[in-house]
C-alpha cells in the first residue's frame, strides 16, 4: 500500500499550500453534521461551485465533513433555493476553524475541478432503479450515460468517474432465469444483449461483458475512478477472474460451461476478491460465495453496519470516503448485499462492516493510477427493494447517511491533482 501512502501525503500537501492560510474576508461554511437540513443537496452545491471555477475546501471530520468556500451571493442564494444550511464566517472564524482542524483528527482537502461523471447503464428500460442515479439527480449533479458500445469505443477516456450498479458482467442476465425467464422484460433484456454482442463481434453475451469489464479495468489502471454497487461489485471481479473461461450454465446461454472452470479462475486479475467460487446453478439467484445476502436476510432489517475511523492527516482518502454525520448506517439488501471477509484481498481497505459477522459492506482500493470503491446493497433507504418497485423519493430522505457515502465518492475525483493522472 506504499503508493496509497504516497498519494495521501501528496493530497495533504495540496490541501495545505493551494489555499491561503489566512482565509478571506468572509467565507461560506456548509456544515455537514446533524444540524444540516439537506445533506444530499449540499453535495450538489459544492459540485456547482467547482463547475463555476470556485475553490472549495473539504474539511474532513470537521462537523461531519463540511465544505468551505469564499463568500458568494450566488452560492448563498443557491443554498437557500435548495434548502441547504450554511453559515457566513469571517476571517477570524475561518482561522479558528483551521486551528481546530490542526489540533484534532481533521484535515483540509482542496477540491480542484468538478469531476466528469459517467453511469454505465443499458439503453432498455429496467424494472429497477439505480440509487446512484437517484442521488445524482436529486443533488443536481450532471452525468452522462453510456453502455457497451461506448465503453469499447474508448469513451471512458472522457470521464473522471464511472458508476456501475445493477449489472451482471458474467453475462447471465442477473441470474433471474429461475424467477423471470418468462417475463417480457427479461426476454427483451436477453434479446437486446444478444443483438449488441453480435453487433460488436462476440458470439456470446458473456464474452462481450467480460471484455467490457476488462476495458473498465484499463480505465482505472490509467487513472479513472470506478464506483460499483449491488450486483456490479461481485460480477465485475468474477468476469475479470473468468477471462476467456465460460462459467454460464447451459440453461442460460445454450451450451455448457468450460470443464473445470472453477479451477481456472485467475484471481490475480481481480480488483478486490480472491479464492471465491462461481455459482454454476442456473436456478439459484446467486453469482458466487462472495455475497452474504442470505445471512443478512436472516438477520433482518434491524441491523447496522459501522464505518471505520481513519486518520484524516495520514489516510485522507478513506477518511473522505467515510465522511458522515453518523458512523452507524442501517443495513440494506441487494443482489450483492455485502462481501464475505475471507475473500477480500489483503491490500484492499475495509471502510465499513457489520460487527460480529463476516459481512463487509464498504471497501476501497487502488489499481494502477486509479481507484475503485465497492459498496454492497441496492438502495440505502429501502431494506429489500424488489423488482418492479417504485424508486425511492429522496426528498423524504434528504439526510440519508447511506446515500451520503455515494456522494462522497462522486466528489473524490475532485481532490485528485492533475499530476496524479500522469
C-alpha positions in Angstrom: 0.0 0.0 0.0 3.1 2.3 -0.3 1.5 4.0 -3.4 -1.6 4.9 -1.4 0.5 6.4 1.4 2.5 8.5 -1.1 -0.7 9.7 -2.7 -2.2 10.5 0.7 0.8 12.6 1.6 0.7 14.4 -1.8 -3.0 15.2 -1.3 -2.3 16.7 2.1 0.5 18.9 0.6 -2.0 20.1 -2.0 -4.6 21.0 0.7 -2.1 22.9 2.8 -0.4 25.0 0.1 -3.1 25.5 -2.6 -5.2 27.9 -0.5 -4.3 31.0 1.6 -3.9 30.1 5.2 -5.4 33.4 6.3 -8.7 32.7 4.7 -10.7 35.5 3.0 -12.8 38.4 4.4 -15.8 36.2 4.5 -16.4 32.6 3.7 -19.4 30.3 3.4 -19.4 27.2 5.6 -21.8 24.4 4.5 -21.7 22.3 7.7 -22.5 18.6 7.4 -23.2 17.5 10.9 -26.7 16.7 12.2 -27.6 20.4 12.0 -27.6 20.3 8.2 -31.1 20.5 6.8 -30.3 18.7 3.5 -27.1 16.8 3.3 -27.7 15.4 -0.2 -28.3 18.7 -1.8 -25.2 20.1 -0.1 -23.0 18.0 -2.3 -24.7 19.4 -5.3 -23.9 22.9 -4.1 -20.3 22.0 -3.7 -20.2 20.5 -7.2 -21.9 23.6 -8.6 -19.2 25.8 -7.1 -16.5 23.6 -8.6 -18.2 23.8 -12.0 -18.1 27.6 -11.8 -14.4 27.6 -11.1 -14.6 28.3 -7.4 -12.2 26.8 -4.9 -13.8 24.5 -2.3 -12.2 23.1 0.8 -13.5 19.8 2.2 -13.0 19.9 5.9 -12.5 16.2 6.7 -14.1 15.2 10.1 -15.0 18.8 10.9 -18.7 18.9 11.6 -19.4 15.8 9.5 -17.2 16.7 6.6 -18.1 20.4 5.9 -17.4 22.4 2.8 -15.8 25.9 2.9 -15.6 28.4 0.1 -15.3 32.1 -0.4 -18.4 34.2 0.2 -20.6 34.3 -2.9 -24.1 35.7 -3.3 -24.7 33.2 -6.0 -23.8 30.3 -3.7 -25.7 31.7 -0.8 -28.8 32.1 -3.0 -28.4 28.6 -4.3 -28.2 27.2 -0.7 -31.5 29.0 0.1 -33.2 27.7 -3.0 -32.1 24.1 -2.4 -32.7 24.2 1.3 -29.1 23.7 2.3 -28.0 25.1 5.7 -24.9 27.3 5.8 -23.1 30.0 7.8 -21.2 33.0 6.8 -17.8 33.0 8.6 -15.5 36.0 8.9 -11.7 35.8 8.6 -11.3 35.3 12.3 -13.8 32.5 12.3 -12.0 30.7 9.4 -8.8 30.9 11.3 -10.5 29.4 14.4 -11.8 26.5 12.2 -8.3 25.9 10.8 -6.8 25.8 14.3 -9.4 23.3 15.4 -8.6 21.1 12.4 -4.9 21.3 13.1 -5.3 20.2 16.7 -7.6 17.3 16.0 -8.1 14.2 13.8 -9.3 16.5 11.0 -7.8 17.8 7.7 -8.4 20.4 5.0 -8.5 19.0 1.5 -8.6 21.2 -1.6 -11.2 20.3 -4.3 -9.9 21.3 -7.7 -12.4 20.7 -10.5 -15.9 19.2 -11.0 -15.5 15.6 -11.9 -16.9 14.4 -15.3 -19.4 11.7 -14.3 -20.5 8.7 -16.3 -23.0 6.0 -15.5 -22.9 2.6 -17.2 -26.5 1.7 -17.9 -28.3 -0.3 -20.7 -30.5 1.6 -23.2 -33.5 -0.6 -22.4 -35.9 0.1 -19.5 -35.0 -1.9 -16.4 -37.6 -2.9 -13.8 -35.5 -1.4 -11.0 -33.9 1.9 -10.2 -30.3 2.9 -9.6 -29.5 4.5 -6.3 -26.6 6.5 -7.7 -28.6 8.0 -10.5 -31.3 8.9 -7.9 -28.6 10.6 -5.8 -27.1 12.4 -8.8 -30.4 13.7 -10.0 -31.6 14.8 -6.5 -28.3 16.5 -5.8 -28.5 18.1 -9.3 -25.1 16.8 -10.5 -24.7 16.3 -14.2 -23.8 12.9 -15.6 -23.7 11.0 -18.9 -25.0 7.5 -19.6 -23.1 5.0 -21.7 -23.2 1.3 -22.4 -21.2 -1.4 -24.1 -20.6 0.2 -27.5 -19.4 3.4 -25.9 -17.1 1.6 -23.5 -15.5 -0.5 -26.2 -15.0 2.7 -28.3 -12.9 4.2 -25.5 -15.5 6.8 -24.5 -14.4 6.3 -20.8 -11.3 8.4 -21.5 -13.6 11.5 -21.4 -14.7 10.9 -17.8 -13.1 11.0 -14.3 -15.7 8.9 -12.5 -17.7 5.8 -13.6 -20.5 4.1 -11.8 -21.8 0.6 -12.2 -24.9 -0.7 -10.4 -27.4 -3.5 -11.2 -25.2 -5.0 -13.9 -24.2 -8.6 -14.5 -20.7 -8.7 -16.1 -20.8 -12.6 -16.1 -23.4 -12.4 -19.0 -26.1 -14.3 -17.0 -28.8 -11.5 -17.1 -28.7 -11.1 -13.3 -29.3 -14.8 -12.6 -33.0 -14.1 -12.9 -33.6 -17.2 -15.0 -35.4 -19.2 -12.4 -37.9 -16.5 -11.4 -38.3 -14.3 -14.5 -37.4 -16.2 -17.7 -41.0 -16.0 -18.9 -41.3 -12.3 -18.1 -41.5 -9.9 -21.0 -38.8 -7.5 -19.6 -36.4 -10.4 -19.1 -36.8 -11.8 -22.6 -36.4 -8.3 -24.0 -33.2 -7.9 -22.0 -31.8 -11.1 -23.4 -32.7 -10.2 -26.9 -31.1 -6.7 -26.8 -27.9 -8.0 -25.1 -27.5 -10.8 -27.7 -28.1 -8.3 -30.5 -25.4 -6.0 -29.0 -23.0 -8.8 -28.7 -23.4 -9.8 -32.3 -23.1 -6.2 -33.4 -19.8 -5.8 -31.6 -18.3 -9.1 -32.9 -19.0 -11.5 -30.0 -20.6 -14.9 -30.2 -21.8 -14.9 -26.6 -23.1 -12.1 -24.3 -20.6 -13.3 -21.6 -17.7 -12.7 -23.9 -18.9 -9.1 -24.5 -19.4 -8.4 -20.8 -16.0 -9.8 -19.9 -14.4 -7.6 -22.5 -16.3 -4.6 -21.2 -15.1 -5.3 -17.6 -11.5 -5.5 -19.0 -11.9 -2.1 -20.7 -13.2 -0.7 -17.4 -10.2 -2.2 -15.6 -7.9 -0.4 -18.2 -9.8 2.8 -17.5 -9.0 2.5 -13.7 -5.4 1.5 -14.4 -4.9 4.7 -16.4 -6.2 6.9 -13.6 -10.0 6.6 -13.6 -12.2 6.2 -10.5 -14.8 3.3 -10.5 -17.6 3.1 -8.1 -19.8 0.0 -8.0 -22.9 -1.1 -6.0 -25.2 -4.1 -5.9 -24.5 -6.9 -8.4 -21.9 -4.9 -10.3 -19.4 -5.3 -7.4 -19.3 -9.1 -7.3 -19.9 -9.8 -11.0 -17.2 -7.4 -12.1 -14.5 -9.3 -10.3 -16.0 -12.7 -11.4 -15.8 -11.5 -15.0 -12.2 -10.5 -14.6 -11.2 -13.7 -13.0 -13.0 -15.7 -15.7 -11.4 -14.0 -18.7 -12.0 -16.3 -21.6 -13.5 -19.1 -19.5 -17.2 -19.9 -19.8 -19.0 -20.1 -16.4 -22.5 -19.6 -17.8 -24.9 -22.6 -17.3 -26.4 -24.2 -20.4 -29.9 -23.2 -19.5 -29.0 -19.6 -19.8 -26.8 -19.5 -22.9 -27.4 -22.8 -24.7 -24.0 -24.5 -24.1 -22.3 -25.9 -21.0 -19.6 -24.1 -19.1 -15.9 -24.8 -19.6 -14.8 -28.1 -17.9 -13.0 -27.4 -14.6 -13.9 -23.7 -14.9 -13.7 -23.2 -11.1 -10.1 -24.3 -11.1 -9.3 -21.9 -14.0 -10.4 -18.7 -12.3 -7.5 -16.3 -12.2 -7.7 -14.1 -9.0 -4.6 -12.1 -10.0 -6.8 -10.3 -12.5 -9.4 -9.1 -10.0 -9.7 -5.8 -8.1 -10.9 -6.8 -4.6 -11.7 -10.6 -4.2 -9.8 -13.8 -4.4 -10.3 -17.6 -3.7 -14.1 -17.4 -4.4 -16.1 -19.9 -6.4 -18.7 -19.0 -9.1 -22.2 -20.3 -8.5 -22.9 -22.5 -11.6 -26.6 -23.3 -10.7 -28.9 -21.5 -13.2 -31.8 -21.9 -10.8 -30.1 -20.1 -7.9 -30.3 -16.4 -7.6 -26.6 -16.1 -6.7 -23.4 -15.4 -8.5 -20.7 -16.6 -6.1 -19.9 -17.3 -2.5 -18.6 -13.7 -2.1 -22.1 -12.4 -1.4 -23.7 -12.6 2.1 -27.3 -11.8 1.2 -28.7 -15.0 2.7 -27.1 -14.3 6.1 -28.1 -10.6 6.0 -31.7 -11.5 5.2 -31.8 -13.9 8.1 -30.5 -11.2 10.5 -33.4 -8.9 9.3 -33.8 -5.1 8.9 -32.8 -4.0 12.4 -29.1 -4.3 11.8 -26.5 -1.6 11.2 -23.1 -1.5 9.6 -20.3 0.6 11.1 -18.0 3.0 9.3 -14.3 2.7 10.3 -12.4 5.7 11.8 -9.3 6.7 9.9 -6.6 9.3 10.5 -7.6 12.3 8.5 -4.0 13.5 8.4 -2.4 10.3 7.3 -5.3 8.5 5.5 -7.2 11.3 3.8 -8.7 9.1 1.0 -10.6 6.6 3.1 -11.4 9.4 5.6 -13.1 11.4 2.9 -15.0 8.4 1.6 -16.4 7.8 5.0 -17.5 11.4 5.8 -20.8 11.4 7.6 -22.9 12.7 10.4 -23.1 9.2 11.9 -20.9 6.1 11.9 -23.9 3.7 12.2 -25.9 3.1 9.0 -28.9 0.8 8.6 -28.4 -2.4 6.6 -30.0 -2.7 3.2 -30.0 -5.7 0.9 -29.2 -6.1 -2.8 -28.4 -8.7 -5.3 -25.0 -8.5 -3.7 -25.6 -7.2 -0.2 -22.1 -7.4 1.2 -18.8 -9.2 0.8 -17.5 -12.2 2.8 -14.5 -11.1 4.6 -12.5 -14.2 3.9 -12.4 -13.4 0.1 -11.2 -9.8 0.3 -7.6 -9.2 -0.8 -5.1 -8.0 1.8 -4.3 -4.8 0.0 -8.0 -3.7 0.0 -9.1 -1.2 2.6 -12.2 -2.1 4.6 -14.2 1.0 5.4 -17.4 -0.4 6.8 -18.7 -3.8 8.2 -21.4 -5.4 10.2 -19.7 -6.0 13.5 -19.7 -9.6 14.8 -20.3 -11.1 11.3 -18.3 -11.9 8.2 -20.1 -9.2 6.3 -18.0 -6.3 4.9 -20.2 -3.6 3.4 -17.8 -0.9 2.0 -14.3 -1.3 0.6 -11.8 0.7 -1.3 -8.5 0.1 -3.2 -6.2 1.3 -5.9 -5.3 -0.2 -9.2 -2.6 1.3 -11.4 -3.0 5.0 -11.3 -6.7 4.8 -10.4 -9.1 3.8 -7.6 -12.2 1.7 -7.0 -14.9 1.6 -4.3 -17.3 -1.3 -3.9 -20.5 -0.6 -1.8 -22.8 -3.6 -1.1 -26.6 -3.4 -1.4 -29.1 -1.8 -3.8 -30.8 1.2 -2.2 -29.7 2.7 1.2 -33.2 3.7 2.1 -35.1 0.6 1.1 -34.1 -2.5 3.1 -35.4 -5.0 0.5 -36.0 -3.3 -2.9 -37.9 -5.8 -5.1 -38.1 -6.0 -8.9 -40.8 -3.7 -10.1 -41.0 -1.5 -7.0 -41.2 2.3 -7.4 -38.0 4.3 -7.0 -37.1 5.9 -3.6 -38.2 9.5 -3.3 -35.0 11.2 -1.9 -36.9 14.3 -0.9 -38.1 12.1 2.1 -34.5 11.0 2.8 -32.5 14.2 2.3 -30.3 13.4 5.3 -29.6 9.8 4.4 -26.2 8.6 5.7 -26.3 5.7 3.3 -26.7 8.0 0.3 -24.0 10.3 1.7 -21.4 7.6 1.1 -22.4 7.6 -2.6 -22.0 11.3 -2.9 -18.6 11.2 -1.1 -17.4 9.0 -3.9 -18.7 11.4 -6.6 -16.6 14.3 -5.1 -13.5 12.2 -4.5 -12.0 12.7 -8.0 -12.2 16.5 -7.5 -9.4 16.0 -4.9 -7.1 14.4 -7.4 -4.3 16.6 -8.7 -3.7 16.6 -12.5 -0.2 15.5 -11.6 -1.6 12.3 -10.2 -3.1 11.4 -13.6 0.2 11.5 -15.5 
